[in-house]
Amino acid sequence: MCAMPVRSMLLSVCLLSLLTTACVAQQTVCQFDLSHGLPGGWKKGVLVSQGLPAGSLGAVKAEGNGDIQVQDNWVDGHFAVADDLYLNYRCTLARPEWYQVFIFCKARGTAADQMTLYEAKAPVDASFANQWKVVSLPLSSFVGTNGPGQGKAPIAGTVCWSMFFSFQNRDLGMVVDQLWVSRGKPASLPGGGSLLPVAADQTAMAGPSAGWPEKGTWAFQPSPDTFSTEARFDLRTLNERAAGEFGFVKLSPDGNDLLLGDGRPARFWAVNTSANTKHPLKPAPDLARHARFLAKRGINMVRFHGNLTPAKDGALTDIDRGERDGLWRMVAAMKKEGIYTTFSPYWAVSSRVSPAMGVPEAGKGGNFGLLFFNATLQNAYKAWMKQALTEPNPYTGIPLAKDPALAIIQLQNEDSLLFWTSQNIEGAAGAELRRRFAAFATRKYGGLTQALAAWPQAGLKDDAPTTGELGFYPVWELTQDRGGAGQKQRCADQMQFFTETMRGFNQQMADYLRRELGCGQLVNAGNWRTADEVKMLDAERYSYTANEVLAVNRYYTGQHQGANNGWAIVNGDKFTDDSVLLRPRDLPVSLKQVEGHPIMVTESSWVPPLGYQSEGPFLVAAYQSLNGVDTYFWFATSEEAWREPGSANGYMPSEGKWVCATPMLMGQWPAAALMYRLGYVKQAQPAVVEQRALTDLWQRRTPLIAEDPGFDPNRDAGNRAPKANIAGGVSPLAFLAGPVVARYDATHPGRRAPRAFSPRPGRSSWVTWRSSAPTTTPRCWRLPWTTSRWPPRRGCWCRWAPWNAPPAGPHGRTRCRTVARRAPAKRWSASARPRGASAKPT
């Protein structure tokens, strides 16, 4: 046989290669069949069956300004990533503009290992408006936006478990009738059809809109805001040119209010935002546009609720630098639009610190409560704050400690030794807390033997005087009034220890921020609730008074029953739909304030599912103005502008629950913010002013009035939080009449708490109480009357003449009458009885 010439051999190899490539090009590795309707679990888009090209049995269209998204295949994926794959689809657009194609890839299996979102921008031309065209995108053209594949092409061997077309809140009228993945660029449609363009009939494909929107509704599809100077409603001018233009936010002379640097009243309409981070399913928001968008709608403060704790494999004093960069960018972007920032750096729930880093093991208590008493964690916290606040912000050129645009530092979020979580502190952390309690008892009683003697018949199994430890009652016991004198005193001492431990931490950190780091910001200790708002809330608020600003997180919502009711709304869930006007005690701004301290609601909203969300902004603005709550933060947004309906976690069919950038809420902000920020509703005189001795707090004596706790589906059993009902106390509706204010008085430990006080509606009055010290003169505080029973059956009360009455006392002072416990009704003289009262009280 003759040898083949080399040239002929090379030609044969080339022909074989071309034939092999052609065969590979026809191989379809994944196809989405739309001929029988949308596949089960299809995420976004509606079926189209009219106006399709010949041979096409089905198509999917983006409804309104939503996306098109396939069903998920979390474990095995729709296809395995390889270097030679193409994502192909035939589509038409009614309005040809740019759009993005995304694929979600991960390692095969149930875990989220190697999970990365990849994006590509498809080519678009004007001919899409009247043609069906095939688009073929090599997987190598996709670029990772987050995760281990960030900045790279999809990783071979991972699987694509979801894909979607994103139009960025625009209705482009995109319809897709063929969607498949091939090896190599395809030469034909999967069924063998031609790839050539086909004429499109946009009118015939209008099917999905025939039954939508529903009658009586309209599609909310605003075009991107251009911030035109022609806009009729733009509240940006209410903000300073730059946040902190005149210096740091500060307190008013009486400490009750916030002021801007130039002394003007600071009225903050605020929101929690995480738009500085990359959304798992969308491109990163433009933070500058986001800030301008918020300012237009009346926002002049945001809350950055972050997590500075180190990565799981890091050292304890390391900082999450990505989180710090997000904080820096947030402050810089908001500052330019006159928006201040509140910084919340730590939450025990998301904290990544662990015993492996050197903090003590706390058992099932996790990290709850640990920051209040463990010096190792406190020192790490100081290291995180130093790195975040003293290193120059590269986006402004100055460190945050010196930047007035950062207005408030919140030490920690949603943690308290007075909440149920503290009774779960175990292990080495529990032992440390018991030693600290023993040291407290030694200081108070002179030794552990004396302390145990002061608590007769109240010994606990964890008491170990020889090793310097004293045990704790479960927090539940602090909510009760039972046991003998020894148990009651021990509970009182435990209550005092918990409260003073938290207050000591708050004071220590404020001193560190100011003296060591040179921070000019106001400080807020925390924002949480207690195991019993009647018996314990005053102690919680007292622990906050080591710092300037008080806060609480409190939401309004109905009952919601569902497997994921803590974070998601799923088809089939059950819920109630009540207006807060029918449940006025649940208004989130009905708060017990503390004299000399502004108060903020740092997380709140009318939480869906709820049909009365649009009432929220107006009612907050009105009653926040009336009762003097200083700042209300809506919770929460991560969007650049408006939020589209969508999954709560990015892949499970559901709706987000903790969202506020919706027409129902954010759509009402401009008018409500204008009303609040310009003071159209004036603050009322105090409805209740109550002075409480610290011993009242330790003994958990019933106050005159208490606020109701907000319900948290992630913390509370059942569907409603218990009401703070006080038999014979002032009606909680007093919160709707004006500020309800507490004063904590450490100088009169013998003074008892006010008893029941029930004056007539509409009258001016004073309330007083007796002191155990016989020489103490009764003290009076002016109150509007809020309930109907008169005279009070117990306690002391005091009344005085109308405001314009002439002096009636022997020394030119207004006469004050008191009625002792269960005293009979007395006649008033004409000059002494209150305005409008009869000569004989009934």
C-alpha positions in Angstrom: 0.0 0.0 0.0 1.2 3.4 -0.9 1.8 5.9 1.9 -0.6 8.8 2.0 0.9 12.2 1.3 1.3 14.4 4.3 -0.8 17.2 2.7 -3.7 14.7 2.1 -3.4 13.4 5.7 -3.7 16.9 7.1 -6.7 17.7 4.9 -8.4 14.5 6.1 -7.8 15.4 9.7 -9.2 18.9 9.2 -12.4 17.5 7.5 -12.8 15.0 10.3 -12.5 17.8 12.8 -15.1 19.8 11.0 -17.5 16.9 10.8 -17.0 16.2 14.6 -17.6 19.8 15.4 -20.8 19.9 13.3 -22.0 16.8 15.2 -21.3 18.3 18.5 -23.1 21.5 17.5 -26.3 19.6 17.1 -26.1 18.1 20.7 -28.7 19.6 23.0 -27.9 19.0 26.7 -30.9 20.8 28.2 -34.2 22.1 26.8 -37.2 23.7 28.4 -40.3 22.3 26.9 -43.1 24.8 26.7 -45.5 22.8 24.5 -47.6 21.7 27.4 -47.6 24.9 29.3 -44.9 26.2 31.7 -43.1 23.4 33.5 -44.0 22.8 37.1 -42.4 25.2 39.5 -41.7 27.8 36.9 -40.8 31.0 38.8 -41.7 34.1 36.7 -43.5 34.7 33.4 -46.8 33.8 31.9 -47.8 31.3 29.1 -48.4 32.6 25.6 -50.2 30.5 23.0 -51.3 33.0 20.3 -49.3 34.8 17.6 -46.4 32.4 17.7 -44.3 31.4 14.7 -45.1 28.3 12.7 -44.1 25.1 14.6 -43.9 26.8 18.0 -46.3 25.2 20.5 -45.8 27.5 23.4 -43.9 30.5 24.7 -43.4 32.5 27.9 -43.7 36.3 28.4 -42.6 38.6 31.1 -45.8 39.9 32.8 -45.8 43.6 33.5 -42.3 44.7 34.4 -41.3 41.4 35.9 -38.6 39.0 34.9 -38.7 35.6 33.2 -37.3 32.8 35.4 -37.2 29.1 35.0 -38.0 26.6 37.8 -35.2 25.6 40.2 -33.3 22.3 40.2 -31.3 22.8 43.4 -29.7 19.4 43.8 -28.8 18.1 40.3 -29.1 21.3 38.3 -30.6 21.7 34.8 -27.2 21.0 33.2 -23.5 20.6 34.2 -21.2 23.4 33.3 -18.7 22.7 30.5 -16.3 24.9 28.5 -18.1 24.4 25.2 -21.7 25.1 26.2 -24.0 27.8 24.7 -27.2 29.1 26.2 -29.7 29.6 23.3 -33.1 31.1 23.1 -35.4 32.5 20.4 -37.2 35.6 21.5 -38.9 38.8 20.4 -39.2 42.2 22.2 -42.0 44.7 21.9 -39.6 47.4 23.1 -36.0 46.5 22.1 -33.7 47.7 24.9 -30.8 46.2 26.8 -31.5 43.4 29.3 -29.5 40.9 31.2 -29.3 37.1 31.3 -28.4 35.4 34.6 -27.5 31.9 35.6 -27.1 30.6 39.1 -24.5 27.8 39.5 -23.3 25.7 42.4 -21.7 22.4 43.3 -24.1 19.4 42.8 -25.9 18.4 46.0 -28.0 19.8 48.7 -25.4 22.2 50.1 -24.8 25.7 48.7 -21.1 25.1 48.0 -19.4 27.2 45.3 -22.7 29.1 44.6 -22.2 32.0 42.2 -24.4 34.2 40.2 -23.2 34.9 36.6 -24.5 37.5 34.2 -24.3 38.4 30.5 -25.7 41.3 28.5 -27.3 40.0 25.3 -27.0 42.0 22.0 -30.1 43.9 21.0 -31.1 45.7 17.8 -34.3 47.5 16.7 -35.4 44.6 14.5 -36.5 42.6 17.6 -39.7 44.6 17.6 -41.0 42.8 14.5 -39.0 39.6 14.4 -38.2 36.4 16.3 -34.5 36.0 16.6 -32.2 33.4 18.0 -29.6 34.5 20.5 -26.7 32.2 21.4 -24.5 33.1 24.4 -21.4 31.1 25.1 -21.2 30.3 28.8 -17.7 31.6 28.7 -19.1 35.1 28.1 -20.9 35.1 31.5 -19.1 36.7 34.3 -19.5 35.9 38.0 -20.9 38.8 40.2 -20.4 37.2 43.6 -19.3 34.0 45.3 -16.2 31.9 44.4 -16.7 32.5 40.7 -16.7 36.3 41.0 -15.0 37.9 38.0 -14.7 34.6 36.2 -16.6 32.4 33.7 -18.8 29.6 35.1 -16.8 26.9 36.8 -16.7 23.6 34.9 -18.2 20.8 36.9 -20.7 22.9 38.8 -24.4 22.8 37.8 -26.8 25.5 36.7 -29.7 25.2 39.1 -31.6 28.4 37.9 -31.6 31.0 35.2 -33.5 34.2 34.5 -33.9 37.2 32.2 -33.8 40.5 34.1 -35.3 43.7 32.7 -34.5 46.0 35.7 -38.1 47.1 36.3 -38.9 47.8 32.7 -41.6 46.2 30.5 -39.8 45.3 27.3 -42.5 42.8 26.2 -40.1 40.0 25.9 -41.4 36.6 24.7 -39.3 33.4 24.6 -40.5 30.4 22.7 -37.3 28.2 22.5 -34.8 27.9 25.4 -32.1 25.3 25.3 -28.4 24.6 26.0 -26.1 23.1 23.4 -22.6 21.9 23.0 -21.1 24.3 20.6 -23.0 27.0 18.8 -26.1 25.4 17.3 -26.8 25.1 13.5 -30.6 24.7 14.0 -33.4 24.8 16.5 -33.5 21.7 18.8 -36.2 20.1 16.6 -34.3 20.8 13.5 -35.9 24.1 12.5 -34.1 27.0 10.9 -32.3 29.7 13.0 -33.3 32.5 10.5 -35.4 35.3 11.9 -39.2 34.9 11.7 -41.8 37.7 11.5 -43.4 38.5 14.9 -47.0 39.6 15.5 -46.9 41.6 18.7 -50.6 42.3 18.7 -51.6 38.7 18.5 -49.3 37.9 21.5 -51.1 40.3 23.8 -52.9 37.4 25.4 -51.4 37.5 28.9 -52.6 41.0 29.5 -56.2 40.1 28.6 -57.0 39.0 32.1 -54.5 41.2 33.9 -54.5 43.6 35.7 -57.6 42.5 37.5 -60.6 44.7 37.3 -60.2 47.7 39.5 -56.4 47.5 39.7 -53.6 49.0 37.6 -50.0 48.0 37.1 -47.4 49.9 39.1 -44.7 50.2 36.5 -42.9 53.6 37.0 -40.1 54.4 34.7 -36.7 55.0 36.3 -36.6 58.3 38.1 -34.6 61.0 36.3 -34.8 63.4 39.2 -36.0 66.2 36.9 -36.1 69.7 38.3 -39.7 69.8 36.9 -40.8 67.3 39.6 -43.7 68.6 41.6 -42.8 66.7 44.7 -39.1 66.4 45.6 -38.1 66.7 49.2 -34.4 66.8 48.6 -34.4 70.5 49.5 -35.5 69.7 53.0 -32.1 68.1 53.6 -28.8 69.9 54.2 -26.6 70.2 51.2 -24.4 67.5 52.8 -25.2 65.6 56.0 -23.3 67.1 58.9 -22.9 70.4 57.0 -23.0 72.3 60.3 -21.5 69.7 62.6 -22.6 66.6 64.6 -26.2 65.9 65.6 -26.6 66.7 69.2 -29.1 66.9 72.1 -31.3 69.8 73.0 -30.5 71.5 76.3 -33.1 69.4 78.2 -31.8 66.2 76.5 -35.3 65.2 75.1 -34.7 66.1 71.4 -32.2 65.9 68.6 -30.7 69.0 67.0 -28.7 69.5 63.9 -25.2 71.0 64.2 -26.6 74.6 63.9 -29.2 74.1 66.7 -32.2 73.5 64.5 -34.6 70.7 65.5 -33.7 67.5 63.8 -36.7 65.5 62.7 -35.6 62.3 61.0 -37.7 60.3 58.6 -35.6 57.1 58.2 -35.2 53.7 56.7 -33.0 50.6 57.1 -31.1 49.9 53.9 -28.6 47.4 52.7 -28.5 48.6 49.1 -24.7 48.8 49.5 -24.5 45.0 49.1 -24.8 42.9 46.0 -28.3 41.4 45.6 -28.1 37.7 44.9 -30.4 37.9 41.9 -29.8 41.4 40.6 -26.9 43.7 39.6 -25.5 45.8 42.4 -27.6 48.9 43.1 -26.2 52.3 42.2 -25.7 53.6 45.7 -25.6 57.3 44.5 -29.0 56.9 42.7 -30.4 55.1 45.7 -29.4 58.0 48.0 -31.0 60.5 45.6 -34.1 58.3 45.3 -34.5 58.2 49.1 -33.9 62.0 49.6 -36.6 62.8 47.1 -39.0 60.8 49.2 -38.2 62.6 52.4 -35.5 60.3 53.9 -32.8 62.1 55.9 -31.4 59.2 57.9 -30.6 55.6 57.1 -29.6 52.8 59.4 -26.7 50.6 58.4 -27.2 47.3 60.3 -24.1 45.4 59.6 -21.9 42.6 61.0 -18.2 43.5 61.7 -17.4 40.2 63.3 -14.6 38.2 61.6 -15.0 35.3 59.2 -15.3 31.9 60.8 -11.6 31.1 60.1 -10.3 34.5 61.2 -8.8 35.9 64.4 -11.1 37.3 67.0 -9.9 40.9 66.5 -10.1 40.7 62.7 -12.8 42.7 61.0 -15.0 41.9 58.1 -13.4 44.4 55.6 -16.1 44.0 53.1 -18.7 45.0 55.6 -16.6 48.0 56.6 -16.2 49.0 53.0 -20.0 48.8 52.6 -20.4 51.1 55.6 -17.9 53.6 54.3 -19.6 53.7 50.9 -23.0 54.0 52.5 -22.0 57.0 54.6 -20.3 58.7 51.7 -23.2 58.3 49.3 -25.8 59.3 51.8 -23.8 62.3 53.0 -23.9 63.9 49.5 -27.7 63.8 49.6 -28.0 65.3 53.1 -28.9 61.9 54.6 -27.3 61.0 58.0 -26.4 57.4 59.0 -27.0 55.4 62.1 -24.4 52.6 62.5 -25.4 49.2 64.1 -22.3 47.0 64.1 -23.3 43.9 66.1 -26.1 41.4 66.5 -25.6 38.3 68.5 -27.7 36.3 66.1 -25.4 36.9 63.1 -22.2 37.2 65.1 -19.6 34.8 63.8 -17.5 34.7 67.0 -17.0 31.2 68.5 -15.1 29.5 71.3 -12.5 28.5 68.7 -11.6 32.2 68.7 -11.1 32.5 72.4 -14.6 33.5 73.7 -16.1 31.2 76.3 -18.5 28.4 75.4 -22.1 29.4 76.2 -23.9 26.2 75.2 -27.3 26.8 73.7 -27.1 30.4 74.7 -24.9 31.0 71.7 -23.6 34.6 71.7 -26.7 36.1 73.3 -25.8 38.2 76.3 -22.1 37.5 76.1 -21.1 41.0 75.0 -22.5 42.5 78.2 -20.1 40.7 80.6 -17.2 38.9 78.8 -14.0 41.0 78.6 -12.5 39.0 75.8 -15.5 39.7 73.5 -15.6 43.3 74.7 -12.0 43.9 73.8 -12.6 42.3 70.3 -15.6 44.6 69.9 -13.4 47.6 70.7 -10.8 46.4 68.1 -13.6 46.1 65.4 -14.9 49.6 66.2 -11.4 51.1 66.1 -10.8 49.7 62.7 -14.2 50.8 61.4 -14.2 54.3 62.9 -10.6 55.6 63.0 -9.1 54.5 59.7 -9.8 57.1 57.0 -12.8 56.5 54.8 -11.4 56.3 51.3 -14.7 57.7 49.9 -14.6 60.8 52.0 -11.0 61.2 53.1 -11.8 61.4 56.8 -12.4 58.7 59.4 -16.0 58.1 60.5 -15.2 59.1 64.1 -14.7 62.7 62.8 -17.5 62.6 60.2 -20.8 64.3 61.3 -22.6 62.5 58.6 -22.4 59.5 60.9 -24.9 60.7 63.5 -25.6 57.8 65.9 -23.7 54.6 66.9 -25.9 51.8 68.2 -23.8 49.5 70.3 -25.8 46.3 69.7 -29.0 45.1 68.2 -31.8 43.0 69.9 -30.1 41.5 72.9 -30.8 41.8 76.7 -30.1 39.9 79.9 -33.7 40.7 80.7 -35.0 38.7 77.8 -35.6 34.9 77.7 -32.3 34.2 75.9 -30.2 34.9 79.0 -31.5 31.8 80.8 -29.8 29.7 78.1 -26.3 31.0 78.9 -24.4 27.8 79.9 -20.9 26.4 80.0 -17.9 28.5 80.7 -19.9 31.7 79.9 -22.5 30.7 82.5 -19.8 30.1 85.1 -18.3 33.5 84.4 -21.7 35.2 84.8 -22.3 33.4 88.1 -18.9 34.6 89.3 -19.8 38.1 88.4 -23.1 37.8 90.3 -21.2 36.5 93.3 -18.9 39.6 93.2 -21.9 41.8 93.0 -23.5 40.1 96.0 -20.2 40.4 97.9 -20.1 44.2 97.3 -23.7 44.6 98.3 -23.8 42.4 101.4 -20.1 42.2 102.5 -19.6 38.5 101.5 -21.3 35.5 100.0 -22.3 34.1 103.4 -24.1 37.4 104.2 -25.8 37.4 100.8 -27.1 33.9 101.3 -28.3 34.9 104.7 -30.2 37.8 103.1 -32.0 35.3 100.9 -33.4 32.8 103.4 -34.8 29.6 101.9 -33.8 30.7 98.5 -30.7 28.7 97.8 -30.1 27.3 94.3 -28.2 24.2 93.1 -25.7 26.4 91.2 -24.6 28.2 94.4 -21.0 27.4 95.0 -19.5 29.9 97.6 -16.2 28.0 97.8 -15.6 28.7 94.1 -17.1 32.1 94.1 -20.3 31.4 92.1 -24.0 32.2 92.7 -26.7 30.7 90.6 -29.6 32.4 88.9 -33.3 31.9 88.8 -34.7 31.3 85.3 -35.9 34.6 83.8 -39.4 33.3 84.1 -39.2 33.7 87.9 -38.4 37.4 87.4 -41.7 37.8 85.6 -43.6 36.3 88.6 -44.6 37.6 92.1 -44.3 34.5 94.3 -42.2 32.8 96.9 -41.1 34.0 100.3 -39.2 37.1 101.3 -35.8 35.4 100.6 -36.8 34.5 97.0 -38.2 37.9 96.4 -35.1 39.6 97.6 -32.9 37.3 95.6 -34.9 37.9 92.4 -34.6 41.7 93.1 -30.8 41.4 93.4 -30.6 39.3 90.2 -32.7 41.9 88.5 -30.4 44.7 89.7 -27.3 42.7 88.7 -28.5 42.1 85.2 -29.5 45.7 84.7 -26.4 47.2 86.1 -24.2 44.8 84.1 -25.8 46.0 80.9 -25.6 49.6 82.0 -22.0 49.2 82.9 -21.2 47.8 79.4 -23.1 50.7 77.8 -21.2 53.2 79.8 -17.8 51.6 79.2 -18.3 51.5 75.4 -19.5 55.1 75.3 -16.4 56.2 77.2 -14.2 54.2 74.8 -15.8 55.6 71.7 -15.4 59.2 73.0 -12.1 59.2 75.0 -10.1 56.6 73.0 -11.5 56.9 69.5 -12.5 60.5 69.6 -16.0 59.9 68.2 -18.3 62.9 68.1 -21.5 60.8 67.5 -24.4 60.3 69.9 -24.6 56.7 71.3 -27.5 54.4 71.6 -27.2 51.3 73.8 -29.7 49.0 72.2 -33.3 48.5 71.0 -34.7 45.4 72.5 -37.6 44.2 74.7 -37.9 42.1 77.9 -39.5 39.0 79.1 -42.3 41.1 80.7 -42.8 44.7 79.6 -44.9 45.5 82.7 -42.3 44.4 85.3 -39.0 44.8 83.4 -39.2 47.3 80.6 -38.3 50.3 82.9 -35.1 48.5 84.0 -34.2 47.8 80.3 -34.7 51.5 79.5 -32.7 52.5 82.6 -29.8 50.5 81.4 -29.9 52.5 78.1 -29.6 55.8 80.0 -25.9 55.4 80.3 -26.0 56.7 76.7 -27.8 59.7 75.1 -30.3 58.0 72.8 -32.9 55.3 73.5 -34.4 52.9 71.0 -36.7 50.0 70.4 -37.6 47.7 67.6 -41.4 47.3 67.2 -43.6 46.2 64.3 -47.3 46.2 63.4 -48.8 43.2 61.7 -51.6 40.8 61.8 -51.5 37.1 62.6 -49.7 35.0 60.0 -49.6 31.2 60.0 -47.3 29.4 57.6 -44.2 27.2 57.7 -41.9 30.1 57.0 -43.9 32.9 58.6 -40.8 34.4 60.2 -39.4 35.5 56.9 -41.5 34.5 53.9 -45.1 34.6 52.5 -46.0 31.4 50.7 -49.1 30.4 48.8 -51.5 28.7 51.1 -50.5 30.7 54.3 -53.3 32.1 56.5 -53.3 35.6 57.8 -55.6 38.2 59.5 -56.1 41.6 58.0 -56.6 44.3 60.6 -56.2 48.0 60.5 -54.2 49.4 63.4 -57.1 51.9 63.8 -59.0 48.9 65.3 -56.0 47.9 67.4 -54.7 51.4 68.5 -52.6 50.0 71.3 -50.4 48.3 68.7 -49.3 51.6 67.1 -45.5 51.2 67.0 -44.8 54.7 68.2 -46.8 54.3 71.4 -43.6 54.2 73.6 -42.7 54.9 77.2 -40.0 57.5 76.9 -37.4 58.6 79.5 -36.9 62.2 80.5 -33.7 63.6 79.1 -33.3 61.1 76.3 -34.6 61.1 72.7 -36.1 57.8 71.6 -36.0 56.1 68.2 -37.8 53.1 66.6 -34.9 51.6 64.8 -36.9 48.8 63.1 -40.5 49.0 62.2 -43.1 48.5 59.5 -46.6 47.4 58.7 -45.5 43.9 57.9 -47.2 42.0 55.1 -49.3 40.0 54.5 -51.5 42.9 55.4 -54.0 44.9 53.4 -53.7 48.1 55.4 -50.1 49.0 54.9 -50.8 52.3 53.3 -52.2 53.7 56.6 -48.8 53.2 58.2 -46.8 56.2 57.0 -49.6 58.7 57.7 -50.3 57.4 61.2 -46.6 57.2 62.1 -46.1 60.8 61.0 -49.1 62.0 62.9 -48.5 60.2 66.2 -44.7 60.5 66.1 -45.3 64.2 66.0 -47.9 64.2 68.7 -45.9 62.1 71.3 -42.4 63.3 70.4 -40.8 60.0 69.2 -37.6 61.4 67.5 -36.9 59.0 64.7 -38.7 56.1 63.0 -36.8 53.7 60.7 -38.8 51.7 58.2 -37.6 48.2 57.7 -36.1 47.4 55.2 -34.9 47.8 51.6 -32.0 46.5 49.6 -33.2 47.9 46.3 -31.9 50.9 44.4 -35.5 52.2 44.0 -38.8 50.3 44.0 -39.0 46.7 45.0 -40.6 44.3 42.6 -42.7 41.4 44.0 -40.3 38.5 44.3 -38.9 35.6 46.3 -38.0 36.1 49.9 -34.7 34.3 49.6 -34.0 34.5 45.9 -35.1 31.0 44.8 -38.0 29.6 46.9 -41.5 30.5 45.4 -42.6 33.1 48.0 -42.8 36.8 48.7 -40.5 38.9 50.8 -42.0 39.8 54.2 -39.6 42.4 55.7 -39.8 44.9 52.9 -40.8 48.5 52.6 -39.8 49.8 49.2 -43.4 49.2 47.9 -46.2 51.5 46.6 -48.1 50.7 49.8 -45.4 52.0 52.1 -42.7 54.0 50.3 -45.3 55.4 48.0 -46.8 57.2 51.0 -43.6 58.5 52.3 -43.3 61.9 50.6 -46.6 63.3 52.0 -46.0 61.7 55.4 -42.4 62.9 55.6 -43.4 66.4 54.7 -46.0 66.5 57.4 -43.6 65.2 60.0 -40.5 67.0 59.1 -42.2 70.4 58.8 -44.0 69.9 62.1 -47.6 70.2 60.8 -48.7 68.2 63.8 -47.5 69.8 67.1 -46.2 67.8 70.0 -48.6 67.6 72.9 -48.0 68.2 76.5 -47.0 65.0 78.4 -49.9 62.7 78.9 -48.2 60.9 81.8 -45.1 61.6 83.8 -44.1 58.9 86.2 -41.2 58.9 88.6 -39.8 55.6 89.7 -37.2 54.7 92.3 -34.6 52.2 91.3 -35.8 49.9 94.0 -39.1 49.8 92.2 -37.3 48.5 89.2 -35.4 45.8 91.1 -38.5 44.7 92.9 -40.4 44.7 89.6 -43.2 46.7 91.1 -46.1 47.5 88.8 -45.7 50.9 87.1 -48.5 53.4 86.4 -48.4 52.5 82.7 -46.5 50.2 80.3 -46.3 49.9 76.6 -47.4 46.8 74.8 -44.7 44.6 73.3 -44.5 44.3 69.6 -45.0 40.8 68.2 -42.0 39.0 66.7 -42.7 35.7 64.8 -39.1 34.6 65.3 -39.2 35.1 69.1 -42.8 34.7 70.3 -44.9 31.6 70.6 -48.4 31.8 69.2 -49.6 34.7 67.0 -49.9 37.7 69.4 -47.6 39.1 72.1 -49.3 39.5 75.5 -50.8 42.9 76.3 -49.3 45.0 79.0 -52.5 45.3 81.1 -52.2 46.9 84.5 -55.2 46.6 86.8 -56.2 50.1 88.0 -53.4 51.8 86.0 -53.6 54.6 83.5 -55.2 53.4 80.2 -52.6 52.6 77.5 -54.7 54.9 75.3 -52.8 57.7 77.0 -50.0 57.0 74.5 -52.3 58.5 71.9 -52.8 61.7 73.8 -49.1 62.8 74.2 -45.7 61.8 75.5 -45.7 59.1 78.3 -42.5 59.9 80.2 -40.6 58.1 83.0 -38.1 59.5 85.4 -35.7 57.1 87.2 -34.7 58.5 90.7 -31.9 56.8 92.5 -31.8 59.3 95.3 -35.1 58.3 97.0 -34.9 54.6 97.5 -37.8 54.6 99.9 -40.3 56.1 97.6 -43.0 53.7 96.4 -44.3 53.5 92.9 -47.4 55.4 92.0 -50.6 53.6 92.5 -53.8 53.6 90.4 -54.7 56.9 89.1 -57.9 57.4 87.2 -58.9 61.0 86.7 -61.7 62.3 84.6 -61.2 62.7 80.8 -60.3 66.1 79.6 -59.2 67.6 82.9 -55.8 68.9 84.0 -54.5 67.2 87.2 -51.6 66.2 89.2 -50.6 62.7 90.4 -48.6 62.1 93.5 -47.6 59.3 95.8 -46.5 58.8 99.4 -43.0 58.2 100.5 -42.0 55.7 103.2 -40.0 58.6 104.7 -42.5 60.5 106.9 -40.8 63.9 106.3 -41.0 63.7 102.6 -43.5 66.2 101.1 -45.8 64.7 98.5 -44.6 65.6 94.9 -47.0 66.3 92.1 -46.7 65.9 88.3 -49.2 67.4 85.9 -51.1 64.9 83.8 -54.0 65.1 81.4 -56.8 62.9 82.6 -57.2 59.7 80.6 -59.7 57.5 82.3 -63.1 57.9 83.8 -63.1 56.7 87.4 -63.1 59.4 90.1 -62.0 59.6 92.8 -59.1 57.1 92.9 -59.7 54.3 95.3 -56.2 54.0 96.6 -52.9 55.8 96.6 -52.6 59.6 96.8 -53.8 62.1 94.3 -53.6 65.8 94.2 -55.6 68.3 92.2 -55.2 72.0 91.6 -57.2 74.9 90.3 -57.5 75.9 86.6 -54.5 77.4 84.9 -56.0 80.9 85.0 -57.3 80.8 88.5 -56.0 83.4 91.0 -53.7 82.2 93.8 -55.8 80.4 96.4 -53.4 79.3 99.1 -52.6 81.3 102.3 -49.2 82.2 100.9 -50.2 83.1 97.3 -49.8 79.5 96.0 -52.4 77.4 94.3 -54.1 75.1 96.8 -53.4 71.4 96.5 -55.7 68.9 98.0 -54.7 65.3 98.7 -56.9 62.3 99.4 -55.4 59.5 101.5 -55.9 55.9 100.8 -59.6 55.0 100.3 -60.6 58.5 101.5 -64.2 59.5 100.9 -65.0 62.0 98.3 -64.7 65.6 99.4 -66.4 68.8 98.4 -64.4 71.4 96.5 -64.4 75.1 97.2 -65.3 77.1 94.1 -61.7 78.3 93.8 -60.1 75.0 94.2 -62.1 72.6 92.1 -60.8 71.8 88.6 -62.2 73.5 85.5 -65.6 72.1 84.7 -65.8 69.9 87.8 -68.9 69.8 89.9 -68.9 71.1 93.5 -69.1 67.5 94.6 -66.9 65.0 92.8 -68.7 61.8 91.9 
